[in-house]
Amino acid sequence: MENRKKHKHVDEEREHLVVSLRSDLYRAFRRCAWMLIHETGMTPHEAHDKIFEALLKKHEC
């Protein structure tokens, strides 16, 4: 979308992470990311970062 905001981490180098999940967890992750993207205007990378940051903070990693 053309009206997306430029966020601070957009140009950072990206790494790939391959995770094997149960199908219900995969669908929940995709649904959560989709909601963040459409409700906030985040990019998919930003939404994925936010989800993983919350998980890591919760487990004090």
C-alpha positions in Angstrom: 0.0 0.0 0.0 1.3 3.4 -0.8 0.1 5.1 2.4 2.1 2.9 4.7 4.2 4.6 7.3 8.0 4.3 7.2 9.0 2.5 10.4 12.4 2.5 12.1 13.5 -1.1 11.4 12.5 -1.3 7.7 16.0 -1.2 6.3 17.6 -3.6 8.8 19.2 -6.8 7.5 16.8 -9.7 7.8 17.5 -13.3 8.8 15.4 -16.3 8.0 14.1 -18.6 10.7 12.5 -21.9 9.8 10.2 -23.3 12.5 8.1 -26.4 12.4 4.7 -25.9 14.2 1.5 -27.7 14.6 -1.0 -26.4 12.0 -3.2 -24.7 14.6 -0.3 -22.7 15.9 0.8 -21.8 12.4 -2.8 -20.5 11.7 -2.8 -18.6 14.9 0.5 -16.9 14.1 -0.7 -16.0 10.6 -4.0 -14.6 12.0 -2.2 -12.6 14.6 0.2 -11.2 12.0 -2.6 -10.4 9.6 -4.5 -8.5 12.4 -1.4 -6.4 13.2 -0.8 -5.6 9.6 -4.3 -4.6 8.8 -5.1 -2.8 12.1 -1.8 -0.8 12.4 -0.5 -0.5 8.9 2.7 -2.4 9.8 4.6 -4.3 7.2 4.6 -8.1 7.4 8.2 -8.0 8.7 7.3 -5.5 11.4 4.4 -7.6 12.5 6.5 -10.7 12.7 9.2 -8.8 14.6 6.6 -7.5 17.1 5.2 -11.0 17.7 8.6 -12.5 18.3 9.8 -9.6 20.4 6.7 -10.1 22.7 7.5 -13.8 22.9 11.1 -13.3 23.8 10.3 -10.6 26.4 7.7 -12.8 28.0 10.3 -15.5 28.5 13.0 -13.0 29.5 15.2 -14.0 26.6 
